[in-house]
């Protein structure tokens, strides 16, 4: 068995094909962007969280790979995409030479990243959740007609700045957003993302951190 890296996944034709199909499906359904920009960002941010907290190089790399593959299940169906994606990821990783133990760690994290059925059950899954649920931004909105925005389009479009960071010494994970309130009131953000914020809080706690939410400079959590 070889040492599989994030670059191996980025260069893998099967992975590329599945993400292209996933993005095509989600575009047809009207969902926000979940393809290469999103998974690339989640991969980097999740790995950075692990690095800041002092985890080892291989755990950081596994986290980056989990972040990159976490939405691959959208190639099957948006419904239950975390579980189908976890199984797909395990099959792909073992096929290209990753050992079953590492592949299973990635499978576990992907299988628990969705708020409908998941939650932090490992450090990798916790970092993945924090990175994934924090990617709220207008660049993800596909709809170009503001007049036809639903609440998800409106909230994402209103967020013109989004970043999450971890302070190891203060033991905090902070999600900082700037929302254009002319487009969307802050309350609308909570209406659709309250469950995700609860998931973020529990993921942060798994890593020994307190989750904080700052919107337009005001601490809300």
Residue frames as qw, qx, qy, qz and C-alpha x, y, z in Angstrom:
[[0.000, 0.887, 0.461, 0.000, 0.00, 0.00, 0.00],
 [0.457, 0.359, -0.001, 0.814, 1.31, 3.45, -0.89],
 [0.147, -0.479, -0.371, 0.782, 1.21, 6.85, 0.75],
 [0.190, 0.655, 0.582, 0.442, -1.71, 8.58, -0.96],
 [0.205, -0.279, -0.193, 0.918, -1.78, 12.39, -0.89],
 [0.309, 0.695, 0.344, -0.550, -4.17, 15.21, -1.72],
 [0.177, 0.574, -0.490, -0.632, -2.38, 15.79, -5.01],
 [0.107, 0.012, 0.967, 0.231, -3.16, 12.20, -6.02],
 [0.244, 0.583, 0.727, -0.269, -6.85, 12.97, -5.59],
 [0.203, 0.747, -0.004, -0.633, -6.68, 16.27, -7.47],
 [0.154, 0.486, -0.680, -0.527, -5.05, 14.49, -10.41],
 [0.315, 0.098, 0.944, -0.029, -7.37, 11.49, -10.37],
 [0.212, -0.054, -0.556, -0.802, -9.63, 11.30, -13.42],
 [0.329, -0.447, -0.827, -0.086, -12.35, 9.35, -11.62],
 [0.223, -0.540, -0.469, 0.662, -12.56, 11.97, -8.88],
 [0.025, 0.236, -0.217, -0.947, -12.68, 14.77, -11.46],
 [0.254, -0.207, -0.747, -0.579, -15.45, 13.04, -13.40],
 [0.314, -0.524, -0.775, 0.162, -17.59, 12.43, -10.33],
 [0.143, -0.513, -0.288, 0.795, -17.32, 16.06, -9.23],
 [0.105, 0.093, -0.437, -0.888, -18.22, 17.28, -12.71],
 [0.327, -0.366, -0.802, -0.340, -21.33, 15.06, -12.65],
 [0.296, -0.529, -0.634, 0.481, -22.15, 16.20, -9.11],
 [0.058, -0.369, -0.041, 0.927, -21.92, 19.85, -10.05],
 [0.202, -0.097, -0.632, -0.742, -24.06, 19.31, -13.13],
 [0.337, -0.477, -0.810, -0.051, -26.78, 17.69, -11.02],
 [0.259, -0.553, -0.470, 0.637, -26.76, 20.38, -8.34],
 [0.010, 0.189, -0.229, -0.955, -26.86, 23.14, -10.95],
 [0.280, -0.273, -0.739, -0.549, -29.92, 21.49, -12.48],
 [0.405, -0.560, -0.708, 0.147, -31.56, 21.33, -9.04],
 [0.056, -0.863, -0.110, -0.490, -30.72, 24.96, -8.30],
 [0.744, -0.580, -0.153, 0.296, -28.33, 24.34, -5.40],
 [0.081, -0.935, 0.324, 0.121, -25.42, 26.57, -4.49],
 [0.583, 0.599, -0.548, 0.042, -21.98, 25.61, -5.81],
 [0.822, -0.461, 0.321, -0.093, -20.52, 22.43, -4.29],
 [0.898, 0.399, -0.069, 0.175, -17.74, 21.66, -6.76],
 [0.763, 0.201, -0.229, 0.570, -14.00, 22.34, -7.07],
 [0.026, 0.625, -0.208, 0.752, -13.99, 25.81, -5.47],
 [0.685, -0.561, 0.065, -0.460, -15.98, 24.62, -2.45],
 [0.969, -0.205, -0.084, 0.106, -14.15, 21.34, -1.85],
 [0.623, 0.404, -0.244, 0.624, -10.77, 22.98, -2.43],
 [0.157, -0.647, 0.226, -0.711, -11.55, 25.63, 0.18],
 [0.830, -0.461, 0.039, -0.311, -12.94, 23.13, 2.68],
 [0.922, 0.090, -0.212, 0.311, -9.88, 20.93, 2.19],
 [0.397, 0.486, -0.296, 0.720, -7.51, 23.81, 2.92],
 [0.363, -0.609, 0.186, -0.680, -9.42, 25.25, 5.87],
 [0.921, -0.342, -0.069, -0.171, -9.97, 21.87, 7.56],
 [0.841, 0.147, -0.246, 0.458, -6.29, 21.01, 7.21],
 [0.173, 0.575, -0.251, 0.760, -5.28, 24.45, 8.52],
 [0.642, -0.591, 0.065, -0.483, -7.46, 23.94, 11.61],
 [0.969, -0.193, -0.102, 0.116, -5.72, 20.64, 12.34],
 [0.641, 0.374, -0.226, 0.632, -2.31, 22.20, 11.75],
 [0.138, -0.671, 0.184, -0.705, -3.04, 25.10, 14.11],
 [0.785, -0.504, 0.091, -0.347, -4.10, 22.65, 16.80],
 [0.201, -0.661, 0.722, -0.050, -0.82, 20.76, 16.50],
 [0.935, 0.090, 0.309, -0.150, -1.90, 17.50, 14.90],
 [0.569, -0.316, 0.612, 0.449, 0.65, 15.40, 13.02],
 [0.132, 0.409, -0.506, -0.748, 1.43, 15.81, 9.32],
 [0.075, -0.105, -0.933, -0.337, -0.37, 12.65, 8.23],
 [0.056, 0.582, 0.739, -0.336, -3.55, 13.49, 10.15],
 [0.127, 0.622, -0.017, -0.772, -3.48, 16.93, 8.56],
 [0.137, 0.247, -0.718, -0.636, -3.14, 15.39, 5.10],
 [0.020, -0.323, -0.945, -0.052, -5.96, 12.92, 5.76],
 [0.100, 0.654, 0.479, -0.577, -8.13, 15.84, 6.85],
 [0.158, 0.509, -0.329, -0.780, -7.31, 17.73, 3.64],
 [0.111, 0.019, -0.894, -0.434, -8.27, 14.64, 1.63],
 [0.031, 0.499, 0.832, -0.240, -11.53, 14.23, 3.55],
 [0.129, 0.648, 0.169, -0.732, -12.30, 17.87, 2.86],
 [0.141, 0.355, -0.589, -0.712, -11.61, 17.43, -0.82],
 [0.193, -0.096, -0.924, -0.316, -13.79, 14.33, -1.18],
 [0.166, 0.197, 0.727, -0.636, -16.58, 15.22, 1.26],
 [0.523, 0.438, 0.195, -0.704, -19.20, 16.20, -1.34],
 [0.096, 0.264, -0.829, -0.483, -18.45, 13.50, -3.92],
 [0.221, 0.304, 0.909, -0.181, -21.71, 11.76, -3.00],
 [0.372, 0.591, 0.153, -0.699, -23.58, 14.50, -4.85],
 [0.212, 0.329, -0.737, -0.551, -22.65, 12.56, -7.98],
 [0.046, -0.225, -0.973, -0.003, -25.20, 9.96, -6.82],
 [0.230, -0.733, -0.536, -0.352, -27.94, 12.14, -5.36],
 [0.055, -0.577, 0.286, -0.763, -28.15, 15.16, -3.09],
 [0.786, -0.451, 0.046, -0.420, -30.27, 13.09, -0.70],
 [0.912, -0.354, 0.188, 0.084, -28.05, 11.07, 1.64],
 [0.598, 0.731, -0.269, 0.188, -24.94, 12.36, -0.15],
 [0.256, -0.737, 0.580, -0.235, -22.80, 12.09, 2.98],
 [0.787, -0.196, 0.574, -0.115, -23.28, 8.33, 3.23],
 [0.850, 0.486, 0.177, 0.093, -23.01, 7.53, -0.49],
 [0.307, 0.871, -0.328, 0.198, -19.99, 9.84, -0.68],
 [0.485, -0.630, 0.589, -0.144, -18.30, 8.12, 2.25],
 [0.868, 0.046, 0.493, 0.031, -18.60, 4.74, 0.57],
 [0.668, 0.729, 0.014, 0.149, -17.48, 6.11, -2.80],
 [0.005, 0.882, -0.442, 0.166, -14.46, 7.75, -1.17],
 [0.672, -0.423, 0.605, -0.057, -13.44, 4.54, 0.61],
 [0.871, 0.315, 0.367, 0.087, -13.69, 2.56, -2.63],
 [0.492, 0.840, -0.126, 0.189, -11.67, 5.10, -4.61],
 [0.210, -0.826, 0.498, -0.160, -8.99, 5.48, -1.94],
 [0.745, -0.281, 0.605, 0.005, -8.43, 1.75, -1.45],
 [0.822, 0.506, 0.245, 0.090, -8.44, 1.21, -5.21],
 [0.419, 0.839, -0.233, 0.255, -5.59, 3.68, -5.72],
 [0.678, 0.248, -0.549, 0.421, -3.56, 2.11, -2.92],
 [0.247, -0.564, 0.389, -0.686, -4.48, 3.67, 0.42],
 [0.195, 0.004, -0.935, 0.297, -4.54, 1.33, 3.40],
 [0.355, -0.556, -0.693, -0.292, -7.93, 0.43, 4.81],
 [0.408, -0.541, -0.489, 0.549, -7.30, 2.12, 8.18],
 [0.119, -0.275, 0.058, 0.952, -6.61, 5.55, 6.69],
 [0.191, -0.225, -0.627, -0.721, -9.38, 5.16, 4.10],
 [0.376, -0.559, -0.739, 0.015, -11.81, 4.28, 6.88],
 [0.267, -0.472, -0.317, 0.778, -10.89, 7.44, 8.84],
 [0.070, 0.108, -0.320, -0.939, -11.73, 9.53, 5.78],
 [0.307, -0.354, -0.784, -0.408, -14.91, 7.53, 5.17],
 [0.334, -0.542, -0.666, 0.388, -16.02, 8.15, 8.77],
 [0.120, -0.388, -0.106, 0.908, -15.47, 11.91, 8.53],
 [0.186, -0.029, -0.522, -0.832, -17.33, 12.22, 5.22],
 [0.343, -0.393, -0.831, -0.193, -20.20, 10.10, 6.51],
 [0.333, -0.629, -0.564, 0.418, -20.69, 12.50, 9.42],
 [0.246, -0.054, 0.063, 0.966, -20.31, 15.90, 7.74],
 [0.212, -0.418, -0.490, -0.735, -24.00, 16.51, 6.97],
 [0.240, -0.196, 0.463, -0.830, -26.25, 18.10, 9.59],
 [0.749, -0.099, -0.261, -0.600, -29.11, 15.76, 8.74],
 [0.960, -0.164, -0.212, -0.076, -27.42, 12.66, 10.15],
 [0.722, 0.289, -0.373, 0.505, -23.90, 13.52, 11.26],
 [0.440, -0.885, 0.087, -0.124, -21.79, 15.09, 13.96],
 [0.181, 0.732, -0.630, 0.188, -18.22, 15.19, 15.21],
 [0.965, -0.243, 0.030, -0.091, -16.98, 11.67, 16.01],
 [0.822, -0.047, 0.064, 0.563, -13.26, 12.20, 15.34],
 [0.250, -0.625, 0.083, 0.735, -10.83, 15.09, 15.10],
 [0.186, 0.007, 0.642, 0.744, -10.88, 14.83, 11.30],
 [0.030, -0.621, -0.735, -0.271, -14.68, 14.91, 11.18],
 [0.232, -0.795, -0.344, 0.442, -14.77, 17.90, 13.56],
 [0.226, -0.456, 0.296, 0.808, -12.35, 19.93, 11.46],
 [0.111, 0.237, 0.755, 0.602, -14.27, 18.98, 8.30],
 [0.087, -0.750, -0.655, 0.021, -17.58, 20.13, 9.82],
 [0.225, -0.743, -0.115, 0.619, -16.13, 23.49, 10.91],
 [0.190, -0.279, 0.499, 0.798, -14.65, 24.12, 7.47],
 [0.061, 0.348, 0.813, 0.462, -17.67, 22.95, 5.49],
 [0.120, -0.763, -0.631, 0.072, -20.41, 24.71, 7.46],
 [0.243, -0.692, -0.058, 0.678, -18.49, 27.97, 7.39],
 [0.240, -0.023, 0.560, 0.792, -18.40, 28.32, 3.60],
 [0.206, 0.786, 0.565, -0.139, -21.26, 30.76, 3.20],
 [0.218, -0.460, 0.253, 0.823, -20.51, 33.34, 0.48],
 [0.528, 0.636, 0.106, -0.553, -22.05, 35.06, -2.52],
 [0.190, 0.513, -0.727, -0.416, -19.64, 33.32, -4.91],
 [0.230, 0.030, 0.971, -0.050, -21.59, 30.09, -4.28],
 [0.491, 0.531, 0.449, -0.524, -24.85, 31.48, -5.68],
 [0.387, 0.112, 0.728, 0.555, -25.53, 30.32, -9.25],
 [0.188, 0.781, 0.593, 0.051, -28.78, 32.21, -9.79],
 [0.345, 0.065, 0.107, 0.930, -28.07, 35.53, -11.51],
 [0.228, -0.563, -0.396, -0.689, -31.60, 36.91, -11.11],
 [0.063, 0.086, -0.633, 0.767, -31.81, 38.50, -7.66],
 [0.539, -0.105, -0.008, -0.835, -35.57, 38.92, -8.04],
 [0.857, -0.053, -0.402, -0.318, -36.01, 35.14, -8.01],
 [0.210, 0.377, -0.788, 0.439, -33.71, 34.39, -5.05],
 [0.726, -0.498, -0.456, -0.129, -35.01, 31.98, -2.43],
 [0.504, -0.850, 0.126, -0.085, -33.86, 32.40, 1.18],
 [0.851, -0.240, 0.243, 0.400, -30.73, 30.25, 0.65],
 [0.551, 0.521, 0.199, 0.621, -29.67, 32.32, -2.38],
 [0.103, -0.909, -0.070, -0.399, -30.41, 35.54, -0.53],
 [0.674, -0.718, 0.153, 0.086, -28.46, 34.63, 2.59],
 [0.809, -0.055, 0.270, 0.519, -25.45, 33.32, 0.69],
 [0.421, 0.650, 0.219, 0.593, -25.44, 36.32, -1.65],
 [0.266, -0.932, -0.047, -0.243, -25.62, 38.74, 1.28],
 [0.743, -0.571, 0.196, 0.288, -22.44, 37.31, 2.84],
 [0.535, 0.814, -0.187, 0.128, -19.55, 39.16, 1.21],
 [0.188, 0.608, -0.694, 0.336, -16.91, 38.05, 3.72],
 [0.915, -0.326, -0.021, -0.236, -16.61, 34.75, 5.58],
 [0.439, 0.506, -0.688, 0.279, -13.71, 33.29, 7.50],
 [0.852, -0.503, -0.084, -0.120, -13.19, 30.78, 10.25],
 [0.394, 0.583, -0.584, 0.405, -10.10, 30.64, 12.40],
 [0.834, -0.426, -0.340, 0.085, -8.85, 28.82, 15.46],
 [0.001, -0.763, 0.465, -0.448, -6.85, 30.22, 18.36],
 [0.743, -0.039, -0.649, 0.157, -5.16, 27.32, 20.14],
 [0.262, 0.110, -0.563, 0.776, -4.11, 29.38, 23.16],
 [0.380, -0.079, 0.213, -0.897, -7.52, 30.95, 23.75],
 [0.189, 0.152, 0.968, -0.062, -9.20, 27.62, 22.88],
 [0.450, 0.565, 0.316, -0.615, -11.70, 29.20, 20.49],
 [0.348, 0.231, 0.712, 0.565, -12.97, 28.57, 16.98],
 [0.151, 0.584, 0.217, -0.768, -14.36, 31.79, 15.49],
 [0.370, 0.482, 0.656, 0.448, -16.62, 32.17, 12.47],
 [0.046, -0.551, -0.101, 0.827, -16.63, 35.78, 11.33],
 [0.351, 0.528, 0.673, 0.381, -19.11, 36.95, 8.70],
 [0.078, 0.322, 0.033, -0.943, -20.04, 40.24, 7.10],
 [0.250, 0.521, 0.807, 0.120, -23.62, 40.35, 5.86],
 [0.041, -0.123, -0.238, -0.963, -25.04, 43.08, 3.63],
 [0.145, 0.383, 0.769, -0.491, -28.24, 43.75, 5.57],
 [0.397, 0.406, -0.124, -0.814, -29.73, 45.63, 2.61],
 [0.472, 0.179, -0.760, -0.408, -29.94, 42.23, 0.91],
 [0.705, -0.263, -0.655, -0.067, -30.75, 40.03, 3.87],
 [0.456, -0.735, 0.237, -0.443, -31.42, 40.64, 7.58],
 [0.038, 0.456, -0.850, 0.263, -29.18, 38.78, 10.04],
 [0.655, -0.047, 0.555, -0.511, -32.22, 36.89, 11.35],
 [0.848, 0.395, -0.155, -0.318, -32.58, 35.13, 7.98],
 [0.361, 0.529, -0.756, 0.138, -29.11, 33.69, 8.46],
 [0.277, -0.215, 0.808, -0.474, -30.18, 32.09, 11.73],
 [0.780, 0.184, 0.176, -0.572, -33.41, 30.84, 10.19],
 [0.882, 0.375, -0.248, -0.144, -31.58, 28.53, 7.78],
 [0.560, 0.478, -0.593, 0.326, -28.24, 27.98, 9.51],
 [0.530, -0.614, 0.356, -0.464, -29.11, 27.50, 13.19],
 [0.988, -0.109, 0.105, -0.039, -28.72, 23.71, 12.95],
 [0.750, 0.470, -0.214, 0.412, -25.36, 24.16, 11.25],
 [0.014, -0.724, 0.392, -0.567, -24.18, 26.54, 13.97],
 [0.796, -0.442, 0.286, -0.298, -25.15, 23.97, 16.61],
 [0.969, 0.173, -0.014, 0.178, -23.16, 21.39, 14.66],
 [0.437, 0.666, -0.307, 0.521, -20.19, 23.78, 14.55],
 [0.405, -0.696, 0.358, -0.472, -20.41, 24.32, 18.30],
 [0.932, -0.249, 0.238, -0.109, -20.32, 20.59, 18.98],
 [0.843, 0.412, -0.111, 0.329, -17.46, 20.08, 16.51],
 [0.138, 0.750, -0.366, 0.533, -15.46, 22.81, 18.21],
 [0.660, -0.561, 0.342, -0.365, -16.15, 21.24, 21.61],
 [0.995, 0.053, 0.021, 0.083, -14.88, 17.88, 20.30],
 [0.658, 0.480, -0.204, 0.543, -11.58, 19.64, 19.56],
 [0.543, -0.417, -0.398, 0.611, -11.52, 21.26, 23.00],
 [0.152, 0.120, 0.125, 0.973, -12.59, 24.66, 21.70],
 [0.195, 0.601, 0.551, -0.545, -15.43, 27.11, 22.29],
 [0.334, 0.449, 0.587, 0.585, -17.31, 28.15, 19.14],
 [0.002, -0.594, -0.229, 0.771, -17.92, 31.85, 18.57],
 [0.379, 0.589, 0.576, 0.421, -19.96, 33.56, 15.85],
 [0.124, -0.535, -0.058, 0.834, -19.31, 37.18, 14.90],
 [0.366, 0.610, 0.594, 0.375, -21.59, 38.89, 12.38],
 [0.154, 0.821, 0.146, 0.530, -20.85, 42.47, 11.28],
 [0.208, 0.498, -0.470, 0.698, -18.53, 42.89, 14.25],
 [0.584, -0.424, 0.260, -0.641, -21.05, 41.74, 16.86],
 [0.055, 0.166, -0.972, 0.160, -20.54, 38.58, 18.95],
 [0.687, -0.140, -0.202, -0.684, -23.74, 36.56, 18.63],
 [0.948, -0.213, -0.226, -0.065, -22.55, 33.24, 20.04]]
